[in-house]
Amino acid sequence: MWAKNITGNFANVIHGLKASHLTDVVIGRSKRMILDTLGVGLLGTRTDVFQKMIRYSKIYSSETSSTVWAHPDIRLPPLYATFVNGVAVHSMDFDDTWHPTTHPSGAVLPVLLALSEALPEQKKTSGLDLLLAFNTGIEVQGRLMHFSNEASDVPKRFHPPSIVGTLGSAAAAAKLLGLDQFKTKEALAIAASYAGAPLANAATQTKPLHMGNAGRHGLEAAFLASSGLQANKLILDLESGFGAFYADYLPQTLPSLQSYSWLLDQQDVAIKSFPAHLGTHWMAEAALAVRKHLVKSRESLPSGRIKTIVLKVPDIQYVNRPFPTSEHEARHSFQFAACTALLDGHISVESFRQQNISRPELRELLRKTHLEHSPDNQPSFKNLYCEAMIVLKDGEVLTERCDTFYGHWRKPLSKGDLVKKFQSNATTVVSPEAAESIVEVVDNLEKLEDCSLLTSLLQGAETTNKLLQRSSRQI
């Protein structure tokens, strides 16, 4: 039997959460998520899909405008700044991943930074305000996914950010706007009518739009609720409401505010070391491990010795792409990840350039590769594994398996490696000084008095001494 009035319970908790509810673990983990999201978003502003969305969004204008990351010459209405920055975050599939499966940060952070610039001048958004609203949006996504066993596995029908991300962004926006529990309830219900995008558009330029739309539609839902628009006040309680997205939907009430426990306290996120579907990270590590049996550190792969490459992977159909032809298909290909790791000894942003995808030597390895699925290898980021087996022409068989890759929540990136990833991504579009300042600001986010400092740094303009001094004073 479902608990009564789940929607009202969510609205009450979202409205009632305070900064004092945040724990040190939640603050620490969410700051890592924020830094990583900013880095992949800045890098994503260089992509073709981002540029197309900028051209589209320029047709909209309003008196209120927000920052487009890495573009000091462009400002857009908050809804469309949220949209294009969200697209940038997911444009390369380089953003964080949670369990149950979704990309939580990209649907929320662009909303809050755009909204912070749209609020009345007298209402500054502090770093603590940002952290509370951000974690509220992350928490709502996690709780909604825990209402379904189906959500625990890698998705088959809908892309999760388009569902839970839309409601998470609405919750985060409602929190930062200071909506009461009644309008928060309406915001969740309105957001549900924007939710849902088919997984068939994975591995295309349209998939990043799911993230941009999740943020934009959640923010719009909060704006509409604040204007008095009404919707079904039991949206989370009904099979015909949010339950329409999951066959086994069973909602529960949230923990009491008197002793609130955050899901992020219990479950960290995975942070990627290269821009591709999370499942390929297990595959890459297995392939790199088996490569060491064939190649000394600086030698080339002796491809001519290889007869067959067998990849033992979970049955995730949209990551089974034997001969990817575009960067987006390559990011969703177990085969591409394994063969690139074998051929080059690493995978990086550059691996997904067209000239690397179409290399004859890579295509030769792909032709030797096939997948196998074992019944015990379930498509869940919590417990899947990948195994790479190379059969040589002389009959020798080499095998390595990866159960947990570096960057998974069981083996998280070190702080140093996270900062290196951020700086490598961010300095493609902002100065090294600005990147260093962003790292410092995020590291001390709970002390930041005004988030306009962060949005100024994200514009990508040359960092002035005045801005750097302002940064030092605030943190």
VEXDREN-2710 file (C-alpha; in Angstrom, 1 decimal):
% VEXDREN-2710
k/r/px/py/pz
1/MET/0.0/0.0/0.0
2/TRP/1.5/3.3/-1.0
3/ALA/2.0/5.9/1.8
4/LYS/-0.6/8.7/1.6
5/ASN/0.2/12.0/-0.1
6/ILE/3.8/11.4/-1.1
7/THR/3.7/14.6/-3.2
8/GLY/2.8/16.7/-0.1
9/ASN/5.5/15.0/1.9
10/PHE/8.1/15.8/-0.8
11/ALA/7.0/19.4/-0.9
12/ASN/7.2/19.8/2.9
13/VAL/10.7/18.3/3.1
14/ILE/12.0/20.4/0.1
15/HIS/10.6/23.5/1.8
16/GLY/11.8/22.6/5.2
17/LEU/15.4/21.5/4.5
18/LYS/18.0/24.0/5.9
19/ALA/21.7/24.4/5.6
20/SER/22.1/22.9/9.1
21/HIS/20.8/19.6/7.6
22/LEU/23.8/19.3/5.4
23/THR/26.5/17.0/6.6
24/ASP/30.3/17.3/6.1
25/VAL/30.2/14.3/3.8
26/VAL/27.4/15.7/1.7
27/ILE/29.1/19.1/1.4
28/GLY/32.4/17.4/0.5
29/ARG/30.9/15.1/-2.1
30/SER/28.7/17.8/-3.6
31/LYS/31.6/20.2/-4.0
32/ARG/33.5/17.5/-6.0
33/MET/30.4/17.0/-8.2
34/ILE/30.1/20.8/-8.7
35/LEU/33.8/21.2/-9.7
36/ASP/33.6/18.2/-12.1
37/THR/30.4/19.5/-13.7
38/LEU/31.8/22.9/-14.2
39/GLY/34.9/21.4/-15.9
40/VAL/33.1/19.1/-18.3
41/GLY/30.6/21.9/-19.0
42/LEU/33.4/24.4/-19.9
43/LEU/35.0/21.8/-22.1
44/GLY/31.6/21.0/-23.7
45/THR/31.2/24.6/-24.8
46/ARG/33.6/23.7/-27.7
47/THR/31.3/21.0/-29.1
48/ASP/29.3/21.2/-32.3
49/VAL/26.0/20.4/-30.5
50/PHE/26.6/23.3/-28.0
51/GLN/27.3/25.7/-30.9
52/LYS/24.0/24.7/-32.6
53/MET/22.1/25.2/-29.4
54/ILE/23.6/28.7/-28.9
55/ARG/22.5/29.7/-32.4
56/TYR/19.0/28.4/-31.7
57/SER/18.7/30.1/-28.2
58/LYS/19.8/33.5/-29.5
59/ILE/16.3/34.0/-30.9
60/TYR/15.0/34.4/-27.4
61/SER/15.6/37.6/-25.3
62/SER/14.3/39.2/-22.1
63/GLU/15.3/42.0/-19.7
64/THR/16.7/39.4/-17.3
65/SER/19.8/37.5/-18.5
66/SER/22.3/34.9/-17.3
67/THR/25.8/33.8/-18.1
68/VAL/26.6/31.4/-20.9
69/TRP/29.7/29.6/-19.7
70/ALA/32.9/30.5/-21.5
71/HIS/31.1/33.2/-23.6
72/PRO/31.5/36.6/-22.0
73/ASP/29.9/38.2/-25.1
74/ILE/26.7/36.2/-24.9
75/ARG/23.9/36.4/-22.3
76/LEU/20.6/34.6/-22.5
77/PRO/17.3/34.5/-20.6
78/PRO/17.7/32.2/-17.5
79/LEU/15.7/29.4/-19.1
80/TYR/17.9/29.3/-22.2
81/ALA/21.2/29.9/-20.3
82/THR/20.2/26.9/-18.2
83/PHE/19.4/25.0/-21.4
84/VAL/22.7/25.6/-23.3
85/ASN/24.9/25.2/-20.2
86/GLY/23.1/21.9/-19.4
87/VAL/23.7/20.7/-23.0
88/ALA/27.4/21.6/-22.6
89/VAL/27.7/19.5/-19.4
90/HIS/26.3/16.4/-21.2
91/SER/27.6/17.1/-24.7
92/MET/30.5/14.6/-24.3
93/ASP/29.0/12.2/-21.8
94/PHE/31.8/13.3/-19.4
95/ASP/29.6/14.2/-16.4
96/ASP/29.0/12.3/-13.2
97/THR/26.9/9.2/-12.8
98/TRP/25.0/7.9/-9.8
99/HIS/23.3/4.7/-8.7
100/PRO/20.4/4.1/-9.4
101/THR/21.4/5.2/-12.8
102/THR/21.3/8.9/-13.8
103/HIS/23.6/11.9/-14.3
104/PRO/22.5/14.0/-11.4
105/SER/24.5/17.2/-11.4
106/GLY/24.0/18.5/-15.0
107/ALA/20.3/18.8/-14.5
108/VAL/20.6/21.0/-11.4
109/LEU/23.8/23.1/-11.3
110/PRO/23.1/25.1/-14.5
111/VAL/19.7/25.9/-13.2
112/LEU/21.0/27.3/-9.9
113/LEU/23.8/29.4/-11.4
114/ALA/21.4/30.9/-14.0
115/LEU/18.7/31.5/-11.4
116/SER/21.2/33.2/-9.0
117/GLU/21.8/35.9/-11.6
118/ALA/18.0/36.4/-12.2
119/LEU/17.1/37.0/-8.5
120/PRO/16.5/40.6/-7.3
121/GLU/19.8/42.4/-6.7
122/GLN/19.2/42.6/-2.9
123/LYS/18.8/38.8/-2.7
124/LYS/22.3/37.5/-3.1
125/THR/22.8/33.8/-3.5
126/SER/25.5/32.6/-1.1
127/GLY/27.6/29.5/-1.6
128/LEU/25.7/27.8/1.2
129/ASP/22.4/28.7/-0.5
130/LEU/23.7/27.1/-3.6
131/LEU/24.9/23.9/-1.8
132/LEU/21.5/23.5/-0.1
133/ALA/19.5/23.9/-3.3
134/PHE/21.9/21.7/-5.2
135/ASN/21.7/18.9/-2.7
136/THR/17.9/19.3/-2.6
137/GLY/17.8/18.7/-6.3
138/ILE/20.2/15.8/-6.1
139/GLU/18.3/14.2/-3.3
140/VAL/14.9/14.4/-5.0
141/GLN/16.4/12.6/-8.1
142/GLY/17.8/9.8/-5.9
143/ARG/14.7/9.3/-3.9
144/LEU/12.5/9.1/-7.0
145/MET/14.9/6.5/-8.5
146/HIS/14.7/4.4/-5.3
147/PHE/11.0/4.0/-5.8
148/SER/11.6/1.5/-8.6
149/ASN/13.7/-1.6/-9.0
150/GLU/13.7/-0.9/-12.8
151/ALA/15.6/2.3/-12.1
152/SER/18.5/0.4/-10.5
153/ASP/19.6/-1.1/-13.8
154/VAL/21.0/0.7/-16.8
155/PRO/17.9/2.1/-18.6
156/LYS/16.2/0.5/-21.6
157/ARG/13.3/2.9/-22.3
158/PHE/13.8/6.4/-21.0
159/HIS/17.0/8.5/-20.5
160/PRO/16.9/9.0/-16.7
161/PRO/18.0/12.7/-16.6
162/SER/14.9/13.6/-18.7
163/ILE/12.7/12.1/-16.0
164/VAL/14.2/12.5/-12.5
165/GLY/16.4/15.3/-13.6
166/THR/13.4/17.4/-14.6
167/LEU/11.8/17.0/-11.1
168/GLY/15.2/17.4/-9.4
169/SER/15.8/20.7/-11.2
170/ALA/12.3/21.9/-10.3
171/ALA/12.9/21.1/-6.6
172/ALA/16.3/22.9/-6.7
173/ALA/14.8/25.9/-8.3
174/ALA/11.9/25.9/-5.9
175/LYS/14.3/25.8/-3.0
176/LEU/16.4/28.7/-4.3
177/LEU/13.3/30.8/-5.1
178/GLY/12.0/30.2/-1.6
179/LEU/8.7/28.8/-2.8
180/ASP/6.4/27.6/0.0
181/GLN/5.3/23.9/0.3
182/PHE/2.1/24.5/-1.7
183/LYS/3.9/26.1/-4.7
184/THR/6.7/23.5/-4.5
185/LYS/4.0/20.8/-4.8
186/GLU/2.8/22.5/-8.0
187/ALA/6.3/22.9/-9.3
188/LEU/6.9/19.1/-9.0
189/ALA/3.6/18.4/-10.7
190/ILE/4.2/20.8/-13.6
191/ALA/7.7/19.4/-14.1
192/ALA/6.3/15.9/-14.4
193/SER/4.4/17.0/-17.5
194/TYR/7.7/18.0/-19.1
195/ALA/9.5/14.8/-18.2
196/GLY/10.6/11.9/-20.4
197/ALA/12.9/11.4/-23.4
198/PRO/13.4/8.1/-25.3
199/LEU/16.7/6.3/-25.0
200/ALA/16.7/5.7/-28.7
201/ASN/18.4/9.1/-29.1
202/ALA/21.4/7.9/-27.1
203/ALA/24.6/8.1/-29.1
204/THR/23.3/11.1/-31.1
205/GLN/23.6/14.9/-30.9
206/THR/20.1/15.0/-29.4
207/LYS/21.0/13.1/-26.2
208/PRO/22.7/16.2/-24.6
209/LEU/19.4/18.1/-25.1
210/HIS/17.8/15.8/-22.6
211/MET/20.0/17.3/-19.9
212/GLY/19.5/20.9/-21.1
213/ASN/15.8/20.4/-21.2
214/ALA/15.7/18.8/-17.8
215/GLY/17.2/21.9/-16.3
216/ARG/15.2/24.4/-18.4
217/HIS/11.9/22.6/-17.9
218/GLY/12.4/22.2/-14.1
219/LEU/13.2/25.9/-13.8
220/GLU/10.2/26.8/-16.0
221/ALA/8.0/24.6/-13.8
222/ALA/9.2/26.5/-10.7
223/PHE/8.6/29.9/-12.4
224/LEU/5.1/28.8/-13.5
225/ALA/4.2/27.5/-10.0
226/SER/5.4/30.8/-8.5
227/SER/3.0/32.5/-10.9
228/GLY/0.1/30.5/-9.6
229/LEU/-0.2/27.7/-12.2
230/GLN/-1.9/24.7/-10.8
231/ALA/-1.4/21.0/-11.5
232/ASN/-2.2/17.6/-10.0
233/LYS/-1.3/17.7/-6.3
234/LEU/-0.9/14.0/-6.1
235/ILE/1.5/13.7/-9.0
236/LEU/4.0/11.5/-7.1
237/ASP/1.3/9.3/-5.7
238/LEU/-0.3/8.1/-8.9
239/GLU/0.5/5.3/-11.3
240/SER/-0.9/7.7/-14.0
241/GLY/1.4/10.4/-12.5
242/PHE/5.1/9.9/-12.0
243/GLY/4.4/6.2/-11.9
244/ALA/3.8/6.2/-15.6
245/PHE/7.6/6.1/-16.2
246/TYR/8.3/2.9/-14.2
247/ALA/6.4/-0.4/-14.2
248/ASP/7.2/-1.2/-10.6
249/TYR/6.8/2.2/-9.1
250/LEU/6.3/2.1/-5.3
251/PRO/6.8/5.6/-3.6
252/GLN/7.7/6.1/0.0
253/THR/7.7/9.2/2.3
254/LEU/11.0/10.9/2.9
255/PRO/12.9/10.8/6.2
256/SER/11.8/13.2/9.0
257/LEU/13.4/16.6/9.0
258/GLN/14.2/16.1/12.6
259/SER/16.9/13.5/11.6
260/TYR/17.2/13.8/7.9
261/SER/19.5/11.4/6.1
262/TRP/20.8/12.3/2.6
263/LEU/21.3/9.6/0.0
264/LEU/24.5/11.3/-1.0
265/ASP/25.8/10.5/2.5
266/GLN/25.2/6.8/1.7
267/GLN/26.0/6.7/-2.0
268/ASP/28.7/8.7/-3.8
269/VAL/28.8/9.3/-7.5
270/ALA/31.2/8.0/-10.2
271/ILE/33.5/10.6/-11.9
272/LYS/34.8/9.7/-15.3
273/SER/38.3/9.9/-16.6
274/PHE/37.4/10.0/-20.2
275/PRO/34.2/11.2/-22.0
276/ALA/32.1/8.1/-22.7
277/HIS/29.3/6.0/-21.3
278/LEU/30.1/4.8/-17.7
279/GLY/30.0/1.1/-18.7
280/THR/32.9/1.6/-21.1
281/HIS/35.2/2.6/-18.1
282/TRP/35.1/-1.0/-16.8
283/MET/35.9/-2.2/-20.4
284/ALA/38.8/0.2/-20.8
285/GLU/40.5/-0.8/-17.6
286/ALA/40.2/-4.5/-18.5
287/ALA/41.6/-3.9/-21.9
288/LEU/44.5/-1.8/-20.5
289/ALA/45.3/-4.6/-18.1
290/VAL/45.4/-7.3/-20.7
291/ARG/47.5/-5.1/-23.0
292/LYS/50.3/-5.2/-20.5
293/HIS/50.8/-8.9/-21.3
294/LEU/51.5/-8.0/-24.9
295/VAL/53.2/-4.7/-24.8
296/LYS/56.0/-3.0/-22.8
297/SER/55.3/0.5/-21.8
298/ARG/56.3/2.4/-25.0
299/GLU/55.9/-0.3/-27.6
300/SER/53.1/-0.5/-30.2
301/LEU/50.4/-3.1/-30.1
302/PRO/51.4/-6.2/-32.1
303/SER/48.0/-6.3/-33.8
304/GLY/49.2/-8.9/-36.3
305/ARG/49.6/-11.5/-33.5
306/ILE/45.9/-11.1/-32.4
307/LYS/43.4/-13.6/-33.8
308/THR/40.3/-12.7/-31.8
309/ILE/39.2/-10.2/-29.1
310/VAL/36.3/-11.4/-26.8
311/LEU/34.7/-8.8/-24.6
312/LYS/32.5/-10.2/-21.8
313/VAL/30.1/-7.4/-20.9
314/PRO/26.6/-7.0/-19.5
315/ASP/23.8/-6.9/-22.1
316/ILE/23.4/-3.2/-22.6
317/GLN/22.2/-2.9/-26.2
318/TYR/22.8/0.8/-26.7
319/VAL/26.5/0.4/-25.8
320/ASN/26.9/-2.5/-28.3
321/ARG/28.2/-0.6/-31.4
322/PRO/30.7/-2.8/-33.4
323/PHE/31.7/-0.1/-35.9
324/PRO/30.9/3.4/-34.6
325/THR/31.1/6.2/-37.2
326/SER/30.6/9.3/-35.1
327/GLU/32.0/10.6/-31.8
328/HIS/28.6/10.1/-30.1
329/GLU/28.4/6.4/-31.3
330/ALA/32.0/5.9/-30.2
331/ARG/31.2/7.2/-26.7
332/HIS/28.5/4.4/-26.5
333/SER/30.6/1.4/-27.7
334/PHE/32.2/-1.3/-25.6
335/GLN/34.1/-2.3/-28.7
336/PHE/35.5/1.1/-29.4
337/ALA/36.7/1.6/-25.7
338/ALA/38.4/-1.8/-25.7
339/CYS/40.1/-1.5/-29.1
340/THR/41.2/2.1/-28.5
341/ALA/42.7/1.2/-25.1
342/LEU/44.5/-1.8/-26.7
343/LEU/45.8/0.2/-29.6
344/ASP/46.9/3.4/-27.8
345/GLY/47.4/2.3/-24.2
346/HIS/45.0/5.1/-23.0
347/ILE/41.7/6.8/-23.8
348/SER/41.3/10.5/-23.7
349/VAL/39.2/13.4/-25.1
350/GLU/41.3/13.1/-28.3
351/SER/40.4/9.5/-28.8
352/PHE/36.9/10.6/-30.0
353/ARG/38.1/12.9/-32.8
354/GLN/36.9/11.7/-36.2
355/GLN/40.4/11.0/-37.4
356/ASN/41.0/8.6/-34.5
357/ILE/37.6/6.9/-34.9
358/SER/38.2/6.1/-38.6
359/ARG/41.8/4.9/-38.3
360/PRO/42.4/1.7/-40.4
361/GLU/44.3/0.0/-37.6
362/LEU/41.4/0.6/-35.2
363/ARG/38.9/-0.7/-37.7
364/GLU/41.1/-3.8/-38.1
365/LEU/40.9/-4.5/-34.4
366/LEU/37.1/-3.9/-34.3
367/ARG/36.7/-6.5/-37.0
368/LYS/38.3/-9.1/-34.7
369/THR/36.1/-8.2/-31.8
370/HIS/32.9/-9.7/-30.5
371/LEU/30.8/-9.5/-27.3
372/GLU/29.7/-12.2/-24.9
373/HIS/27.1/-11.9/-22.2
374/SER/27.0/-14.0/-19.0
375/PRO/23.8/-14.4/-17.0
376/ASP/25.6/-13.3/-13.8
377/ASN/26.8/-10.0/-15.4
378/GLN/23.8/-7.8/-14.7
379/PRO/23.4/-4.3/-16.3
380/SER/23.8/-2.4/-13.0
381/PHE/26.5/0.2/-12.3
382/LYS/26.6/-1.2/-8.8
383/ASN/27.9/-4.7/-9.7
384/LEU/28.6/-5.2/-13.4
385/TYR/32.0/-6.3/-14.6
386/CYS/33.9/-6.3/-17.9
387/GLU/36.4/-8.9/-19.1
388/ALA/38.8/-8.6/-22.1
389/MET/40.1/-11.8/-23.6
390/ILE/42.7/-11.9/-26.4
391/VAL/43.2/-15.1/-28.4
392/LEU/46.6/-15.0/-30.2
393/LYS/47.3/-16.7/-33.5
394/ASP/49.7/-19.1/-31.7
395/GLY/46.8/-20.3/-29.5
396/GLU/47.8/-18.4/-26.3
397/VAL/44.9/-16.8/-24.4
398/LEU/45.3/-13.6/-22.3
399/THR/42.5/-12.5/-20.0
400/GLU/41.9/-9.6/-17.6
401/ARG/38.8/-8.5/-15.7
402/CYS/37.7/-5.2/-14.1
403/ASP/35.2/-5.3/-11.3
404/THR/35.7/-1.6/-10.2
405/PHE/37.4/1.1/-12.3
406/TYR/39.3/4.1/-10.9
407/GLY/36.6/6.8/-10.6
408/HIS/33.8/4.5/-9.5
409/TRP/32.3/5.4/-6.1
410/ARG/34.1/2.3/-4.6
411/LYS/37.4/3.6/-5.9
412/PRO/36.9/7.4/-6.1
413/LEU/39.3/9.8/-7.9
414/SER/41.8/11.4/-5.6
415/LYS/41.3/15.1/-5.0
416/GLY/44.5/15.8/-7.0
417/ASP/43.2/13.8/-10.0
418/LEU/39.8/15.5/-9.9
419/VAL/41.5/18.9/-9.9
420/LYS/43.7/17.8/-12.8
421/LYS/40.7/16.7/-14.7
422/PHE/39.0/20.0/-14.1
423/GLN/42.0/22.1/-15.0
424/SER/42.6/20.1/-18.2
425/ASN/38.9/20.6/-19.2
426/ALA/38.5/24.2/-18.1
427/THR/41.7/25.6/-19.5
428/THR/40.5/24.8/-23.0
429/VAL/38.2/27.8/-22.8
430/VAL/39.3/29.9/-19.7
431/SER/42.7/31.2/-18.5
432/PRO/44.7/29.0/-16.1
433/GLU/44.3/31.8/-13.5
434/ALA/40.5/31.7/-13.9
435/ALA/40.5/27.9/-13.6
436/GLU/42.6/28.1/-10.4
437/SER/40.2/30.6/-9.0
438/ILE/37.2/28.4/-9.7
439/VAL/38.9/25.5/-7.9
440/GLU/39.5/27.7/-4.9
441/VAL/36.0/29.1/-4.9
442/VAL/34.3/25.7/-5.1
443/ASP/36.7/24.3/-2.5
444/ASN/35.5/27.0/-0.1
445/LEU/31.9/27.2/-1.5
446/GLU/30.2/27.1/1.9
447/LYS/32.1/30.4/2.8
448/LEU/31.2/32.2/-0.4
449/GLU/29.1/35.3/0.2
450/ASP/27.9/35.9/-3.3
451/CYS/27.8/33.4/-6.2
452/SER/28.1/36.2/-8.7
453/LEU/31.9/35.7/-8.2
454/LEU/31.6/32.1/-9.6
455/THR/29.4/33.1/-12.5
456/SER/31.9/35.9/-13.4
457/LEU/34.7/33.4/-13.5
458/LEU/32.7/31.0/-15.6
459/GLN/32.1/33.7/-18.3
460/GLY/35.7/33.0/-19.5
461/ALA/36.8/36.6/-19.6
462/GLU/40.4/37.2/-18.6
463/THR/40.7/37.2/-14.9
464/THR/41.5/40.7/-13.6
465/ASN/43.4/41.5/-10.4
466/LYS/40.2/43.0/-9.1
467/LEU/38.3/39.8/-9.6
468/LEU/41.1/37.7/-8.0
469/GLN/41.2/40.1/-5.0
470/ARG/37.4/39.8/-4.7
471/SER/37.8/36.0/-4.7
472/SER/40.4/36.1/-1.9
473/ARG/38.3/38.5/0.3
474/GLN/35.2/36.3/0.0
475/ILE/36.9/32.9/0.8
END
